[in-house]
Amino acid sequence: MFTADSNAATAKLSPLLPLTAAQTQLVDRILNFTTTHLNQPGPAMFAVYGDAGTGKSVVLAHLFNRIQEAARTQSASPLAGTENYFLVNHPEILKVYREIAGQQPHLFKKDIQRPTSLINQISQGKRHADVLVIDEAHLLLSQPDHYNNFYGQNQLTALMATAKVIIVVFDETQVLRLKSYWTEQRLEALMAPVPHETYRLTHQFRMQANDDLVSWINDFTHQRLRPLPQSGGQDYDLRVFTDAEAMRQAIVARNQEVGLSRIVSTSGYPSTLDGGKHYITEGTFHLPWDQYNYTATPWAELPQTIDEVGSIYTCQGFDLNYVGIILGPPVGLDDQEHLVIHLDRYTDAEAFKRRDDLTDPQELTAIKQRLILNSINVLMKRGVKGLYIYAHDRKLSHYLQQTQ
């Protein structure tokens, strides 16, 4: 019997949960790097790379808890009395970390900040930063964004100008918008002039799937199409649906059994309002997109969201037990059975807002296609126990059904 607490993101990211030996060694290594560079001219940077589900956030939660414990209780530590912050540019994940902070003796909710808020407070002389730990650093803005009150050129460079040590976790295959366009190459160019170290996580912790399915998702999201594995593994439920409503009913059944099962979708559906909501319609399937979540509870943990369709903006960074993904109109198959991305069918205008440093038309087209493929990567890797797939494109749907 499942309980809401067993599915809660706060339980999965708690700094009280045990780490693997390799994760413990990584936390120790980063702590040693931090104390070594804390009293040297900054900044120094440590980057942890890893795909979705490789345990990046778990490592950071343990790391920051130890940093703050040393800062607030260990008078002999180099960290004693330091002012440190945990940053994340994702409102749903921010809620989780703040709730965790409220449960731990050495963490305060004010320790958990959005990058823009901290940058602006530092510039006003209200705060200073010694150590910064940045989750989902691939979501940092890399151009001005007046809507979010960021007027600098790059959030990471702004933070590098203020802190002594910065630790980031980064996955270029989870970059979703032009205004936060990053690659590993761009990150490494920023780190090159300063003391830095890197580490790459490779073990898949979230998905209880075999390596063949994980490799298939990686290939699919790089437009390398091959037959879908016959199964996702002994403990993983992999299914292809030709009827979106049938997939919804299966997800509802899984949700009743184990909880935390949701339908998600790529962009590509009309943005017209119907009764104050935007809907996705596929045959008899008709559900509204996720709504802005004003509660302190993450979207996927709200019981009523079983009747909504999640997006990258509500699901990125979170576990689902079962995920049913709708591959919308932008994702298709051509006559040569090559996976194609139709940019003209993508309806998330926010993702493609213009930036002055990307002007080459061919490069820009490739980047936009990459962002859409990244969104598929993020959504396909949400499911711990199972992945259900429905494709809007008839050729792609037939291919997936015939090759599984």
C-alpha positions in Angstrom: 0.0 0.0 0.0 1.5 3.3 -1.0 1.3 6.5 1.1 1.6 10.1 0.0 4.7 10.5 2.2 6.5 7.6 0.5 6.0 9.4 -2.9 6.9 12.8 -1.6 9.9 14.6 -3.3 11.0 15.8 0.1 11.5 12.2 1.2 13.5 11.4 -1.9 15.8 14.4 -1.5 16.2 14.3 2.3 19.8 14.8 3.5 19.0 12.1 6.0 18.7 9.3 3.4 21.9 7.1 3.0 24.1 7.7 0.0 26.0 5.1 -1.9 29.7 4.8 -1.3 30.5 6.6 -4.6 28.1 9.4 -3.7 29.6 9.8 -0.2 33.1 10.0 -1.8 31.9 12.7 -4.2 30.4 14.8 -1.4 33.7 14.5 0.6 35.6 15.5 -2.5 33.5 18.6 -3.1 33.7 19.6 0.6 37.5 19.3 0.4 37.6 21.4 -2.7 35.4 24.0 -1.0 37.5 24.3 2.1 40.7 24.4 0.1 39.6 27.3 -2.0 37.4 29.2 0.6 40.2 31.6 1.7 41.8 32.0 -1.7 40.9 34.6 -4.3 37.7 33.4 -5.8 35.8 32.1 -7.5 36.6 28.4 -7.7 34.1 26.1 -9.4 33.2 22.4 -9.1 30.8 21.1 -11.8 28.9 17.8 -11.5 27.6 16.5 -14.9 24.9 13.8 -15.2 21.9 12.8 -17.1 18.3 13.0 -15.7 17.9 10.5 -12.9 21.6 10.0 -12.0 21.3 11.4 -8.5 22.6 14.9 -8.9 20.1 16.6 -6.6 20.5 14.0 -3.9 24.3 14.6 -3.8 23.6 18.4 -3.6 21.1 18.0 -0.8 23.6 16.1 1.4 26.4 18.4 0.4 24.6 21.6 1.4 23.4 20.2 4.6 27.0 19.4 5.6 28.2 22.8 4.5 25.5 24.6 6.7 26.1 22.2 9.6 29.8 23.2 9.5 29.0 26.9 9.0 26.7 27.0 12.0 28.0 24.5 14.5 31.7 23.7 13.9 33.8 26.6 15.1 37.1 25.0 14.0 35.9 24.4 10.4 37.1 26.8 7.6 33.3 27.1 6.9 32.5 28.5 10.4 30.5 31.7 10.1 30.3 31.6 6.3 27.2 32.8 4.4 26.1 30.2 1.9 23.1 29.7 -0.4 21.4 26.9 -2.3 20.1 28.2 -5.7 17.6 26.7 -8.1 15.8 28.4 -11.0 12.7 26.2 -11.0 9.8 27.2 -8.8 8.4 23.7 -8.2 11.8 22.3 -7.1 12.4 25.4 -5.0 9.3 24.5 -2.9 10.7 21.1 -2.2 14.1 22.4 -1.0 12.5 25.0 1.2 10.2 22.4 2.8 13.3 20.2 3.5 15.1 23.2 5.0 12.3 23.7 7.4 12.7 20.2 8.7 16.5 20.3 9.3 18.2 21.9 12.3 21.1 23.5 10.3 19.1 24.6 7.2 16.9 27.7 7.0 14.3 28.4 4.4 16.1 31.7 3.6 19.2 29.6 2.6 17.2 28.4 -0.5 17.0 31.2 -3.1 16.3 31.8 -6.8 19.4 33.1 -8.6 17.8 36.4 -9.6 16.7 37.2 -6.1 20.1 36.6 -4.6 21.9 38.5 -7.4 19.7 41.5 -6.8 20.0 41.4 -3.0 23.8 41.1 -3.3 24.0 44.1 -5.7 21.9 46.1 -3.1 24.4 45.2 -0.3 21.7 43.2 1.6 23.6 39.9 1.4 27.0 38.4 0.4 27.9 34.9 -0.6 30.8 32.7 0.3 29.7 29.3 -1.1 26.9 28.8 -3.7 25.4 25.4 -4.5 23.4 25.5 -7.7 20.9 22.8 -8.7 19.8 22.5 -12.3 22.4 25.0 -13.4 21.3 24.4 -17.0 18.3 26.5 -16.1 20.4 29.6 -15.3 19.6 32.5 -17.6 22.4 33.2 -20.1 20.9 36.5 -21.4 18.9 39.4 -19.8 15.3 38.6 -18.9 13.4 41.7 -17.8 10.3 39.6 -17.2 12.2 37.9 -14.4 14.0 41.1 -13.2 17.4 39.9 -14.4 19.2 42.7 -16.2 22.7 41.2 -16.4 24.1 39.2 -19.3 24.5 35.8 -17.6 23.4 34.6 -14.2 26.4 32.4 -13.7 29.0 35.1 -14.5 27.1 37.4 -12.1 27.3 34.9 -9.3 31.0 34.2 -10.1 31.7 37.8 -9.4 30.2 37.6 -5.9 31.1 34.1 -4.4 34.3 32.4 -3.3 33.2 28.8 -4.3 30.5 27.7 -6.6 29.2 24.1 -7.0 26.9 23.4 -9.9 25.1 20.3 -11.3 24.6 20.5 -15.0 23.0 18.5 -17.9 23.0 20.0 -21.3 20.3 17.6 -22.5 17.9 19.4 -20.1 18.3 22.9 -21.5 14.8 23.9 -22.6 14.8 27.6 -23.5 16.9 29.9 -25.6 17.1 32.4 -22.8 18.9 29.7 -20.7 20.8 28.2 -23.6 23.9 26.3 -22.3 26.2 23.6 -23.5 29.0 21.9 -21.6 31.4 23.8 -23.9 30.0 27.1 -22.8 30.1 26.2 -19.2 33.7 25.0 -19.4 34.7 28.2 -21.2 33.5 30.1 -18.1 35.3 27.8 -15.7 38.6 27.7 -17.7 40.2 30.9 -16.2 39.4 29.9 -12.6 40.4 26.9 -10.3 37.9 24.2 -11.1 37.2 20.5 -11.0 34.5 18.3 -12.7 32.9 15.0 -12.1 30.4 12.9 -14.2 27.6 10.8 -12.7 26.6 7.9 -14.9 24.5 5.4 -12.9 20.8 5.7 -13.5 19.0 5.8 -10.1 15.5 6.9 -11.0 14.4 4.6 -13.7 14.1 0.9 -12.8 14.7 0.1 -16.4 17.3 -1.9 -18.2 20.2 -0.2 -20.0 18.7 -0.9 -23.4 15.7 1.3 -22.8 17.8 4.1 -21.4 20.1 3.9 -24.4 17.0 3.9 -26.7 15.7 7.1 -25.1 19.2 8.7 -25.5 19.3 7.7 -29.1 15.7 8.8 -29.8 16.3 12.2 -28.3 19.3 12.6 -30.6 17.3 11.6 -33.7 18.9 8.1 -33.9 15.8 6.0 -34.4 15.9 2.3 -33.8 13.4 -0.4 -32.8 12.0 0.1 -29.4 13.1 -2.6 -26.9 10.6 -5.4 -26.4 10.5 -4.5 -22.7 12.0 -2.0 -20.3 13.3 -4.7 -18.1 11.9 -7.2 -15.6 10.7 -4.4 -13.2 9.8 -1.8 -15.7 6.5 -1.4 -17.6 7.1 -0.2 -21.1 4.0 0.2 -23.4 3.1 1.9 -26.7 -0.5 3.2 -27.1 -2.3 4.1 -30.3 -5.2 5.7 -28.3 -4.3 8.5 -25.9 -7.5 8.0 -23.9 -6.6 4.3 -23.3 -3.2 5.5 -22.1 -4.9 8.0 -19.8 -7.0 5.2 -18.3 -4.0 3.0 -17.8 -2.2 5.9 -16.0 -5.2 6.5 -13.8 -5.2 2.8 -12.8 -1.4 2.9 -12.0 -2.1 6.1 -9.9 -4.8 4.3 -7.9 -2.3 1.4 -7.3 0.9 3.2 -6.4 0.2 6.9 -6.7 2.3 9.6 -8.4 1.4 8.6 -12.0 0.7 11.3 -14.5 0.2 12.2 -18.2 2.7 14.6 -19.6 3.1 16.1 -23.1 5.4 18.0 -25.4 4.2 21.3 -26.8 2.5 21.6 -30.1 -1.2 22.0 -29.3 -3.4 25.0 -29.9 -3.1 27.7 -27.2 -6.7 28.9 -27.4 -8.5 29.2 -24.1 -11.5 27.0 -23.4 -13.3 28.0 -20.2 -10.1 29.6 -18.9 -7.9 26.6 -19.6 -5.7 25.3 -22.5 -6.6 21.8 -23.6 -4.9 18.9 -25.3 -7.3 16.9 -27.5 -6.4 13.6 -29.1 -9.5 11.7 -30.3 -11.6 11.2 -27.2 -8.7 12.3 -25.0 -9.4 15.8 -23.7 -7.5 17.2 -20.7 -6.3 20.7 -19.7 -2.6 21.6 -19.5 -1.1 22.0 -16.0 -2.1 25.2 -14.3 0.2 27.5 -12.4 0.6 26.0 -9.0 0.1 28.5 -6.2 0.4 25.8 -3.4 3.6 24.8 -1.6 3.0 21.2 -2.8 4.7 20.2 -6.1 2.3 19.8 -9.1 2.7 16.0 -9.4 1.9 15.5 -5.7 -1.5 17.3 -5.9 -4.2 14.6 -6.3 -6.3 16.7 -8.7 -3.5 16.8 -11.3 -4.3 13.3 -12.4 -6.9 15.2 -14.5 -4.3 17.5 -16.0 -1.4 17.1 -18.5 2.0 17.9 -17.1 4.7 19.8 -19.0 8.5 20.2 -18.7 7.8 23.2 -16.5 6.1 21.2 -13.8 7.8 17.9 -14.1 11.5 18.6 -14.7 13.6 17.4 -11.7 10.8 15.2 -10.3 10.1 11.5 -10.1 6.9 9.9 -11.3 6.1 6.3 -10.6 4.5 5.9 -14.1 4.6 8.5 -16.8 2.5 8.6 -19.9 4.0 10.8 -22.5 2.2 12.4 -25.5 4.6 13.1 -28.4 2.8 16.0 -29.9 2.5 17.3 -33.5 6.1 18.7 -33.7 7.5 15.1 -33.5 7.1 12.9 -36.6 8.5 10.4 -39.0 9.4 11.0 -42.6 9.0 8.6 -45.5 12.6 7.3 -44.9 11.7 6.5 -41.3 13.9 9.4 -39.9 12.7 11.2 -36.8 11.9 14.8 -37.7 11.1 17.9 -35.7 8.6 20.4 -37.1 9.5 23.7 -35.6 6.5 25.4 -37.2 4.2 23.1 -35.1 5.8 24.0 -31.7 3.5 26.3 -29.7 5.7 27.1 -26.7 6.7 30.7 -27.8 8.5 31.3 -24.6 11.1 28.6 -25.5 12.3 30.4 -28.6 12.6 34.1 -27.5 15.2 35.8 -29.6 18.8 36.3 -28.4 21.4 38.6 -29.9 24.3 36.2 -29.8 22.6 33.5 -31.9 22.1 34.9 -35.4 23.2 32.2 -37.8 19.9 30.7 -39.2 21.2 27.2 -39.5 22.7 27.2 -36.0 19.5 28.6 -34.6 17.4 26.0 -36.3 19.6 23.2 -35.0 19.5 24.7 -31.4 15.7 25.0 -31.5 15.4 21.4 -32.6 17.8 20.4 -29.8 15.6 22.2 -27.3 12.5 20.2 -28.4 14.5 16.9 -28.3 15.7 17.9 -24.8 12.1 18.3 -23.7 11.3 14.8 -24.8 14.4 13.5 -22.9 13.2 15.2 -19.7 9.7 13.8 -20.0 10.6 10.3 -21.0 12.9 9.9 -18.0 10.4 10.8 -15.3 9.0 7.3 -14.7 10.5 5.1 -11.9 8.4 2.1 -12.7 7.0 2.6 -16.2 6.9 4.6 -19.4 3.8 4.7 -21.7 4.1 6.4 -25.1 1.5 7.8 -27.4 2.6 9.6 -30.6 0.3 12.1 -32.4 2.1 11.4 -35.8 0.5 8.3 -37.4 3.8 7.2 -39.0 5.7 7.4 -35.8 2.9 5.7 -33.9 2.9 2.8 -36.4 6.7 2.5 -36.2 6.8 2.4 -32.4 3.9 -0.1 -32.3 5.4 -2.4 -35.0 9.0 -2.4 -33.7 8.4 -2.9 -30.0 
